[in-house]
């Protein structure tokens, strides 16, 4: 039972790390567009929704790969 909990926590952190790396990679691959600046300073809601869906899609892929 405790091994299952440890594995679950470990895979959760692994999934979060992969999600963070993919978001950072997206930032690096689009140098002309600063996503954080657009979302936080310019209040670009469409870009915020797109970034949210990107994170959701990557999360589903990571969850499927880990499962």
C-alpha positions in Angstrom: 0.0 0.0 0.0 2.7 2.5 0.9 4.6 1.6 -2.3 1.6 2.6 -4.3 1.4 6.0 -2.6 5.1 6.6 -3.1 4.8 5.8 -6.8 1.8 8.0 -7.1 3.6 11.0 -5.5 6.7 10.3 -7.6 4.8 10.2 -10.8 2.9 13.3 -9.9 6.1 15.3 -9.4 7.4 13.8 -12.6 4.3 14.9 -14.5 4.5 18.4 -13.0 8.2 18.7 -14.0 7.5 17.6 -17.5 4.6 20.1 -17.8 6.9 22.9 -16.5 9.6 21.9 -18.9 7.2 21.9 -21.8 5.9 25.4 -20.9 9.5 26.7 -20.6 10.3 25.1 -24.0 7.3 26.9 -25.5 8.6 30.2 -24.1 12.0 29.5 -25.6 10.7 28.5 -29.0 8.6 31.7 -29.4 11.2 34.4 -28.7 9.2 37.2 -30.4 6.2 36.6 -28.1 6.6 36.8 -24.4 3.6 34.7 -23.1 3.8 35.9 -19.5 4.0 39.5 -20.5 1.0 39.1 -22.9 -1.1 37.4 -20.3 -0.2 39.3 -17.2 0.4 42.8 -18.4 -1.6 43.1 -21.6 -4.5 40.9 -20.2 -4.7 38.8 -23.4 -7.5 36.4 -22.4 -7.3 34.5 -25.7 -3.7 33.7 -25.2 -4.4 32.7 -21.5 -7.1 30.3 -22.7 -4.7 28.9 -25.4 -1.9 28.4 -22.7 -4.4 26.7 -20.4 -5.5 24.3 -23.1 -1.8 23.6 -24.0 -1.2 22.7 -20.3 -4.3 20.6 -20.2 -3.2 18.7 -23.4 0.3 18.1 -22.2 -1.1 17.0 -18.8 -3.3 14.4 -20.5 -0.4 13.1 -22.6 1.9 12.8 -19.6 -0.8 11.1 -17.5 -1.5 8.6 -20.3 2.2 7.9 -20.8 2.8 7.4 -17.0 -0.3 5.3 -16.5 
